Amino acid sequence: MRQGYSRRQVLAGGGAAVAGAATAGLATGTASAGERDAGGRRLPWILDTVMCNPGEGVVLTAFNDTRRLRDYGYNAQVVSEWHPPSAAITYDSLAADILPQGSDERTWVETNAGRIEARIRQIRAAGLKALYFIDIITLPKRVVDRYASQILDSSGRINLDYPQTRAILRVMLAEIFDRFPDLDGLVVRTGETYLPGVPYFRGNNPVTRGADSHVILLDILRDEVCVQRDKLLFYRTWSFDGFTTSPDYYLSVTDRIEPHPNLVFSVKHTAGDFLRTYKFNPTLTLGRHPQIVEVQCQREYEAKGAVPDYVLNGVIDGFEEYEGNTGPQGLAAIKDHPNFQGVWTWSRGGGWRGPYIPNEMWCDLNAYVAAHWARDVDRTEEEVFGDWMSRAGLKGADRDRFRRLALLSATGTLHGKYTALFTMANPFWMRDQFIGGSDGQLKADFERIRREGLTDTAIREKADAVETWREVARLARGIHLPDRADRDYLRISSEYGLRLYTVVYHAWAVMLKGVEGDGSGTYDTAAMREHLAAFDTAWQAYQQLHEHPQCPTLYVPYAFGGQDANGLYHADLTRGAKPTLDHYRAIVGDG
């Protein structure tokens, strides 16, 4: 499980980055419906992707090894490296001089096409379906410039309402499958368009008129991909218009699309992004179309595998914060529904930047349980979890300790990173490698805490979370994993969690007391000074972790900022935990 980012974090080149060799195991194919054999129902689709950080190169991971995927029971690989097949075609059938021979643009496109062709061969040679992730709509800048008056609206967006845009989209799809006849299908995203990896292209969210835009796009995709070419189309509901969260909106789109055996809708298990406290997605099982469920294994809002973060118990059986909710709360509750046709794990990736990890133990645990449960949904999560422990060589009391550690990690994350008091207005305050503050991202939530008289309650919750992480670290020290590197990572990642959430506890205490003082005009100087001193000590201890060779990269005490010239997000040095604490330090002093 030692595969992960190197200390340099990324590879410079393209193509598949593979570290280590998984034992080849179960050969898999595809199925048109859920199969039930002596072992129980197997979901037809078990997909995986390594979602590379946009603009940073290819992730070094065992999950790019098709043998690992086949061994785990996956039957399709989704390539998400931000060099999609829509950026590997020449548009010669649109106009022969769009990308002239010898031009930088054409050379780049043809090089990209060669990489994609090799990757498709590699995936299919392992008996897996080869799928590529694409953002729609992205076009060469030369195409946009030539047809600007026919495809751009008054806001400068490529607009599907215009006939020429639709015609160009059909050309794109035709050329993709003409150039890559062995490509099994596409996974399509709207809502976001990432461009750092495609220098000669521009694009935008094509959904300009809500459900109507989705219907226009789906009609074209269904015809070109499924009907005319008998290829697979997985259409993601991830968007920012209600498609992924509203049952009414979901049905207003999907009920207008004729079902096709090759058309599947892809839905996150949460009603929104991969965040705790967000409810189980209410659009799951609705309508006339099959669905697969997206599960992130390297949680971008929860330290990205730098700390223990086992989520599959919650994904399958429901998270602890769902207690008392009505209706299905996890995948086990919908396991026999005919619309539930698969699971798509993001074994690695999602989000931007770090923390970068040298060992993918926690990602692997989540992906293993998701994939193996999907092979037999009549098994319990705990049974599949036990299989992972056996594979890792855990025996006797170590199994009980590891199970408890994994479940505690979910509790510690809930109360350490989020709050159980309410669903936060901005749970994105701590994401990727950034820590926000009450000067911006936490402002609304902290004002609510102040208004409702919950300041001391919220601080106690963070203190309790530290004790949970202390127990995680204690358990980790007593667990003997046979593999030395994995054993070291179990311990250093658990200690990372303890020290990180100790930092968060004291930062929240200062900021919450500060917001309280801002409102009343009177600051609890003694408490704020005490927590400022404790924060300084905790931050120093957290920084010292990096001396360990197995330590992931560390957070920075600044807010998630804007994009640089290369399209990569960076820290906002004017906002976040440190600027906020410095502000209150100036008010109350150091004592």
N, C-alpha and C positions, 0 to 999 in steps of 0.2 A: 504493500500500500504506500510505498515511499514515493511513488510518482507524484509530481506536482510541479509548480514553478521552480525553476532553478533560482539560485540567488540573484541571477541577472533578470529573473522574473519571466522573460518571454524569449521565444526564438525569433530570430530576425527574418527568416525566410518563410515562404508559403508551403502549402502541402500539408500532409498529415504529420503531426508530431506524436510520436509513440514512444513511451518509456516502458520497458519491461515486457514480459510475455505472459499473458494469462493462459492457463491450461485450456486447450480446446475441448469443448464438451458438447452440450446438446445442440444438435443441428435443428434449425428452425425454418419454417416457411411462413406463409401467410394464410389467413383464413377469412372467409366472408362473413362468418357469424361466430358467436361464442361457442366453443366446443366444450362438451362435457363428457369426460371419460371417467375411468375408475377413480381418478384423483380429484375430480371436481371441474368446475368451469374454468377454462383458459380463455383469457381475453384475446380477441383476434389480433390486436395491434399492441406491440410493446416496443416503443421507440425510445431512442436516446439521442441526445445532442450534447456536444461540448460547445457552449455558447462563448466564443472567444470575446475578450474585451475589444471593442471597436478600436481600430488603429494601433493595436499593440502586438500584432503577430499571433502566431498559433500557440495554443496552450500545450505545454508538455504534460501529458497525462496518459495513463493506461487506457482511458476510455476512448482514445482514438485507435486503439488496437481492436480490430474486428474480432479477434479471437476472444478477447474479454467479453465483448458484447454477446457473441454467440454462446459463450459459456454461461452467461447470466440469463439467457433465454430471450434476448431481444431479437426481433425479426426485421428491424429497419434502423438505419442510421440517418440522422438529419445533420447535414453539414452546415454549420453556422459560423463561417469564418469571415463574413462580410466582403467576400469576393464572389458574388452570386453568378449563376449562369446568365442572368439578365445583363451582366456586365462582361459577358464572354462571347458576344455575337456582334456581327459587323453591320447589320441593318442593310446589307446589300440589296435585299429584296424590296426595301423601301426606296432607296436611291443608291446607285452604285458608288457615288462619290461622298457619301456621308462620312465614312472613315477612310480616307485615301490610303492607298498602298504606300508603305514607307513612313506614314505619319506616326508620331509618338503614341497617339491614341490607339491606332490599329495594332501596333506592336504590343502595347499593354494588354489589349483585349485578347489577342491571339495567345500571348503567354498565359493569361488567366485561363483560357479555354484548354490549353494543354494540361494545366494542373487539375482542372475539373475532370477532364477525361480520364486521367490516371486515377483520380480518387474514386470515380464511379466504378472503374474496373476492380479496384481493391475491395470495395464494399461488396460488390456482387460476387466476387470470387469467394467470399466467405459465406455466401448463401443468404445475404441480407438484402433488403430493398434499399436502394440508394435514393435518398431524398435530399433536396436542397432547399434551404431557407432563403426566401427573397422578400424584400420590402417592395411593395407596390404603392406608388409608381416611381421608378427611377429610370432616367433616360440619359443618353449621351448629351453633353452640352451642345454638341453640334446639331443634334436632332432638335433640341429645344429652340436653338437660335434660328434654325431654318423654318420651323413651323410655328414660331411664337404666336403669330396673329391668329392661328387656327387652334391652338391648344392651351394658351394661357388665359386665365380670367383677369379681371381688373385688379386683383390682388397679386398677380404674378404667379399664381398656382397652376400647375398642370391639372386640368379639369376634365373629368370624365363625362361631363355633360356635353362636350363638344364631339361631333362625329369624327373629326380627324384624330383626336386623342384615342378614341375607341379603336379606330383602324390601326393606329400605331401599336396599341396594346396587343392586338391580334397578330401583327407582324412579329412583335417581340416573342410571343408564346410559340408561334410557328417556328421561328428561327432557333429558339432554345431546343426544341425537340428534334428539329432537323440536324442541328449540330451535335446533340447528345442523345442519340436514339436509345441508348441503354439507360438513360435516366428514368427512374421509375415514377417520379412525381415531384411535386412542389409543396412546400409549406409556406403559406402566404400570410404576411403581416401587413396590416394597415395601422394607422394611428401614429406610428413613429417611422422615421426614415433615417438610417445611419449612413453617413457618407464618408467618414474618414478613410475607408479602405478602397474607395472608388474615385480616384482623383479627377477623372474626366467626365464625371456624371453629376447630375443634379436631380433632385426629386422632392416629393412632399406627400403628406397624407392626402389620399384621393377622396376621403370622405368629407365632402363639402356640404352635402344636404342630408345628413343623417342616414336613416334606413334606406332611402332611395338610392344613395350612392353605393351602399353595400350591394343592393340588388342589381344595379347596373354592372358592377364589377363581377359579382358572382355569376350572372348570366353569361358573361363573356368567358370567364374562367371555366365554368362547367362545360360550355360548348367546346372550347378549344382544347382543354386538357382531358376531360373525362369522356365526352361523346366522340369527338373526332379522332382522338389519339389513344383512347383507352388507358390513360395514365391516371395516377393518383393525385388527388387534390385535398390537402388538409388546410382548411381555412380557419385561421385563428380569430377568435372573437375579441382578442386583446385590442382595445381601442379606447378612446376617451369620450365616448358619446353615449354610454349606457349599454352597449352591446354585451359587455362581459358581466354586467351586474343586474340588469333589469329584465325580469321574465317577459314583460310586455314588449320591450324593445327587441329582445332576442326573437320572439315569435313574429314580430312585425317584419323582420328580415327573413327568417328561415321558412316561414309559412308561404312565402312568395316564391320559393325556389323549389323546383321539382326534384325530388330525391333521385340520386344516382348511386349505384353501388360503389363508385370510386370517390364519392364526395363525402368528406367527414369534417365535422366542426371540432375545433380544438379549443378547450375551455380550461382556464386555471381553476384549481380546486377552491380558491378563495374568491369572494366577491370583490375583486379588485386585484391589487398586486400581491406578491407572496409575503404577506405580513400577518403576524399573529394578531388576534382580536378581530380581524376581518372575518365575517361569517362564512360558513360553507356556501359555495356558489349556488344560488337559487335557480340558475338557468340549467343546471345539470338535469338530465333525463327529459327535458321538455321537447316538444315538437315532434317532427317526423323524420329527423336525420340522426345518423349515428354520431357519437361524440367520443373523443379521447380526452383524457384529463391530464393537464400539465402539472408537474411536480418539480420544484426546484430543490436540488440536493445540496448545493453550495449556496447557502442563503445570503443574498447580497446585502440584506439589512441587518444581519445577525453575525457579522464577523467572518463570513465566507470560509468556514471550515477552519479558522484559526483557533476556535474553541469547540468543545463538544456541543453539538446542536442536533440532536436526534428528533426529527419531526414526523417520521412515518407512523408512529403510534397515533399521533394527532390526525394525520391525513387519513388514515384508514378508519380509526375508531372515534375520532372527534377530539379536539383539544380541550383541555380542562376548562378553559374560559367559555366553552360552548354549553356547559352543564346548565340545564333548565331550558335550553332552546327547544323549539318544536321542529318536527320534520327531520329529514336526514341531516346528519352532522359529520359524516365521513363516508369514505368510499365503500366500506362494508355494508352500509345501509342501502346502497344502490347496486350492489354487486350482481344481482340477478335481473336488473332492468335491461331490456333489449337495446336501448339507446346507448348504454354504457359499453363501449366497444374497445377501450384500450387505455393505456397509460403512456404518457410521454415524459420521461425524466430528463431534466437538465442535470446530468451528472456533474458537470463543471460549468461554472460561469453564470453570467447574468450581472447586470450593472456595469460599473466602470472601476478602473484602477484596482487598488488592493483592499484588504490585506492579501498578500501573496503567500501561498502555503507550500512548504517543502514536502508535505505528506498528505495524501488525500483520504486518510482513514475515515473521517466523518462524512465526507461526500460518498465514499464507497459504501458505508453502512446504509445510508439513506437510499442509494441507488439499488443496492443488492436487495433490500427488503421490498422496495417498490416493484422491481422487475420480477422477483420470485413470487411475490404475492399475486401479481397479475397472471402468473402461470397457473395458479390454482386459487381462485378467490374464495374458495370454501375453507381454506386454511386460515388460522388466526394470525394476526400480526406477530404475536409472541412466539408462535411456532417458527415462523420464518426468521425472526430475530435470532432464535436459538440455532438455526442452521448457520447463520453468519458467525456466531460465536464458535461453533464447532469448526468451521473453516479456518477461523483465526487461531485455533488451538487452545481455546479457553476451557478449563475443566473445573469441576467441583465448585467450591465457594467463590472462585473467581467469576464464574458465570453469574451468580447472584449479585456480586458486587458490580460487575459491568452493566448488568441490566438496570440496577438501581441508579448508577451513574448516568446512563443514557436518559432515563426518564426524568431525573433531577435536572439534567441540562435543559430540558424543555421548560420546566418550572422556573429555573434560574433565568432563562432568557425572557420569559414573559414578564417577570417582575423586575428584572434588571434593566432591560432595554425599553420595554413598554410600561404600561401600568394596567392593573386589573380594575382600576376605579372606573374607567370608561374607555371607549374607543377614541384614541387620540386624533385630534384634527390633523396633526402632522407627525405621524410615526416615522417619517423620513428624516427626522432630525439627526439620526445616527445611521449612516449608510456608507457602504463601501469603506473607505479608510478615513472618513471624516466624522467629527463630533461637533454638532451644532450647539447653540446656546439660546438663552432666553432673550437675546438681543434680536432674534429673528425667528428661527424655525420653531422654537419652543414657546414663543411669546403667547400665542392664543391658548395653548393648553395650560400654561402656568397661570395665566389670568383666570381661567376657569377654576383651577385648583384654589386660587386665592379667594375668588368670589364665593365658592362653596365651602370655605373653611376647612379645606383638606390638606393644608400645607404639611402639618405634622404627620398626618396619615401617609401622605405620599413619601415623606422622608423615611418613615418607619418601613414602608414597603421596600425601599431601596436597601435599607440596612438588612432586612430579612433576606433579600436576594443575595447579598454578600455572604450571609451564613449558608445559604444553599450552595453557593459556589465553593465555599470553604469545605463543605462536605464532599463536593465533587472532587476537589483536589486531594482530599484525604483518601477517598476511595481509590483514586488513580494511583496513588503511591503504593497501595496494597495489592494491585492487580498484576499478575505475571503473564504478560503476553510473550509467547516464545520468541517472536521476532524482536531483536534488540532495538532496531530503529522504531518499530511501531510502539514498543513499550516506552521508549523515550518520548515519542510524540504524544502518546496518551497522557503522560505526566506533564510535559511542557505546555500542551494545549489546555489542559485543565488548570494549570497555574496561571496561564494567560487569561483564562476566563475569570478567575478569582481576582487577579490584579486589575484587569480592565473594568470589571463591574464595581470594584472598590473605588476606582477613579470616578466612575459615573455616580456612585452614591454621594460622594463628597461634593462633586460638581453640582448635582441636583440640589443638595442641601443648601449650598451657598446661594444658588440662583433662586430657589424657591423662597428662601428667607429674604433675599434681595427684592424680589417682586412684591412680597408681602410688605416690606418697608417702603417700597416705591408708592404703594397704595395708601399706606397709613401715615407716611412721613416719619415714622420711627423704626429704626433698624434694630434687630436683635444682634447687637454688636458682638457680644461674647460668643454666641453660637456661630456666627458667620466667621469670626476669627478662628475659632476652633476647627471648623470644617475647611477653611482655607489652608491652615497648617497641615491638616490631615490630607488634603488634596495634594499638596506639594510633596509630602512623603510618599503618597500612593503613586503619584506620577513618576517620581524618581525610581521607585521599585518596578513599575511597569517598564520603564525605559531599560532597566538592567536586564530584562528578559532577553533582549536582542543579543546578548553575549553568548547565548546558547545556540549551537549550530543548527538545531532543529526548530528554532523559533521562527514563526511567520513574521512577515513585516508588520510594523506597528501602525496604529492609528495616529493621526495628527489632530491637535486640539482646535481645529478650525472647521468652519461650515463647508459643505458641498458648494463649490463655486461655479463659475461659468466655464465656457469652453475656450481653449487657446486656439492659435492659428491652425493647428493640426486637427482640431475637432475634439481634443481630449479635455475632460473636465479636470479642474484643479481646485485647490483650496482657496477659499475666500479669506485672506489674511486679516480682513477688517471685521469679520464676524465669526461667531462660534464660541466654544467653551472658554478658550483662553482669553479672548477680548472681553467676554462677559465677566469672567472672574477678575480680570485686571480692573475692570470698571468698579466692581464692588470692593475690591481690595483698596482702591483709592478712596472710597467712601468710609470704610470702617477701619482701615489701617491694619497692620500686622500685629498689633498688641504690643 
